[in-house]
Amino acid sequence: MVFEEKEIILKDGRKCKLRSIDKSDAADMIEYLRIVSGETEFLLRYADEVTYTIEDEAKLLEGKRNAPREIMMAAEVEGKLAGTCCIMAKGEIRRIRHRCDFAIALAQEFCDAGLGSEMMKYSLSLAKDMGYEQVELGVVDGNNRAKHLYEKMGFVEIGKTLKALKYDDGSYRDEYLMVKML
């Protein structure tokens, strides 16, 4: 879904645009995904697993842009992708139509700049406007900064998936399941 662009000011005074993703963002998105996937162990993929072609990424982004009950938000600072987040439908069947998933990732240099909070506030407002009543997310054990943000935004922990992520060294991390009613 395309939504209204919003400008925010980060804690350091820089301007940031929160906008709908576009297929023209495909190359930048691939580079951004490689960067953020390499900066943290809390995302689902390793940087070397970002193997999409620009054409495939453009199709995916266009699909998100045209989906009536989903959003993919780009945070742009000084012409550069600083973060992304999405609202994704759980499904269109009536019994789960009120539920959606939320995901967010920020480039490391924009953590603690107020960007995550602003992206979440705007996304949750858009989710409510789309008719969602319940927003769900997963947060990897040890990602205390993100978990604190989610709790600040009103999410509560409802359970956990044991060994949700397996790392190349053979270790595992659990994932906490969190929910917020809109």
C-alpha positions in Angstrom: 0.0 0.0 0.0 1.2 3.5 -0.7 0.9 5.8 2.2 1.5 9.5 2.8 5.2 10.5 3.1 6.1 11.9 6.5 9.2 13.9 7.5 10.7 13.5 11.0 13.7 15.0 12.8 16.2 12.5 14.3 17.7 13.2 17.8 20.9 14.5 16.0 18.9 17.0 14.1 19.0 15.3 10.7 15.8 15.1 8.6 14.4 11.7 7.7 11.7 10.8 5.2 9.4 7.9 6.1 7.9 6.8 2.7 6.5 3.9 0.7 9.1 1.7 -0.8 9.3 1.8 -4.6 10.7 -0.6 -7.2 13.3 2.0 -8.1 14.7 1.3 -4.6 15.7 -2.3 -5.6 19.5 -1.8 -5.9 19.7 0.4 -2.8 17.6 -2.1 -0.9 19.9 -5.0 -1.8 22.9 -3.1 -0.6 21.0 -2.0 2.6 20.1 -5.6 3.4 23.7 -6.7 3.0 24.8 -4.0 5.4 22.2 -4.5 8.1 22.5 -8.3 7.9 26.2 -8.0 8.5 25.9 -5.6 11.4 23.8 -7.7 13.7 23.2 -11.4 14.7 19.5 -10.6 15.4 18.2 -10.6 11.8 17.2 -13.9 10.1 19.8 -13.9 7.4 23.5 -13.6 7.0 24.8 -10.9 4.6 26.0 -13.5 2.1 22.5 -14.8 1.9 21.3 -11.6 0.3 21.5 -12.9 -3.3 18.5 -11.3 -5.0 18.8 -9.8 -8.4 17.7 -6.2 -8.9 14.9 -7.5 -11.1 13.6 -9.9 -8.4 13.9 -7.3 -5.7 12.0 -4.7 -7.8 9.2 -7.2 -8.3 9.0 -7.9 -4.6 9.0 -4.2 -3.7 6.3 -3.5 -6.3 4.2 -6.3 -4.9 4.5 -4.8 -1.4 3.6 -1.4 -2.7 0.5 -2.7 -4.5 -0.7 -4.9 -1.7 -3.8 -3.2 -0.2 -3.3 -4.4 3.4 0.5 -4.4 3.6 3.1 -1.7 3.9 6.8 -1.5 3.4 8.3 1.7 4.8 11.7 3.1 3.9 13.4 5.6 6.2 15.6 7.8 4.1 18.3 10.1 5.5 20.4 12.2 3.2 19.4 10.1 0.2 20.4 6.9 2.0 18.3 4.0 3.3 18.5 4.2 7.1 15.8 1.6 8.0 12.9 -0.4 6.8 9.8 -1.8 8.4 6.8 -3.7 7.2 3.3 -4.6 8.1 2.3 -8.0 6.6 -1.1 -9.6 6.6 -1.3 -12.9 8.4 -3.9 -13.9 5.8 -7.1 -12.9 4.2 -9.4 -15.5 5.7 -11.9 -14.0 8.1 -10.7 -15.7 11.3 -7.2 -14.2 11.0 -7.8 -11.1 8.9 -7.6 -8.9 12.1 -3.9 -10.0 12.6 -0.7 -8.8 11.0 3.1 -9.2 11.5 5.5 -6.4 12.0 9.2 -6.3 11.2 11.8 -3.6 11.4 15.6 -3.2 10.8 17.8 -0.2 11.1 21.3 0.5 9.9 23.5 0.5 13.0 24.4 4.2 12.7 20.7 5.1 13.2 20.1 3.0 16.3 19.4 5.3 19.3 18.5 8.2 17.0 14.7 7.9 17.7 14.1 6.4 14.2 12.8 3.0 15.4 10.2 4.7 17.6 9.0 7.0 14.9 8.8 4.2 12.3 6.9 2.0 14.7 4.4 4.8 15.7 3.7 5.6 12.1 3.4 1.9 11.0 1.1 1.0 13.9 -1.1 3.9 13.0 -1.2 2.7 9.4 -2.0 -0.8 10.6 -5.0 0.4 12.5 -6.2 2.4 9.5 -6.0 -0.8 7.4 -8.3 -2.5 9.9 -5.9 -4.6 11.9 -6.6 -5.2 15.6 -3.6 -7.2 16.6 0.1 -6.8 15.6 2.5 -9.6 16.2 6.3 -9.8 16.0 9.3 -11.9 17.0 12.4 -10.6 18.8 15.6 -12.7 19.1 16.8 -13.5 22.6 19.6 -11.0 23.5 18.2 -8.2 21.3 17.5 -6.1 24.4 17.4 -2.8 22.7 14.6 -3.9 20.3 12.7 -5.7 23.0 12.8 -2.6 25.2 11.4 -0.5 22.2 8.6 -3.0 21.6 7.6 -3.0 25.3 7.7 0.8 25.2 5.3 0.7 22.3 2.9 -1.5 24.2 3.9 -5.0 23.0 3.7 -7.8 25.5 5.6 -11.1 25.5 3.2 -14.1 24.9 5.7 -16.9 24.5 8.9 -18.0 22.8 10.1 -20.3 20.1 13.1 -22.4 21.3 16.1 -22.6 19.1 14.4 -20.3 16.5 17.7 -19.3 14.9 20.7 -21.6 14.3 24.0 -20.0 13.6 26.9 -21.2 11.5 28.9 -22.1 14.7 26.1 -24.5 15.7 24.7 -22.3 18.5 21.0 -21.3 18.7 19.0 -18.4 19.9 15.4 -18.4 21.1 12.8 -15.9 19.8 10.2 -14.2 21.9 6.8 -13.7 20.5 5.2 -10.4 21.3 1.7 -8.9 20.5 0.0 -5.5 20.7 -3.7 -4.9 20.5 -4.6 -1.8 18.5 
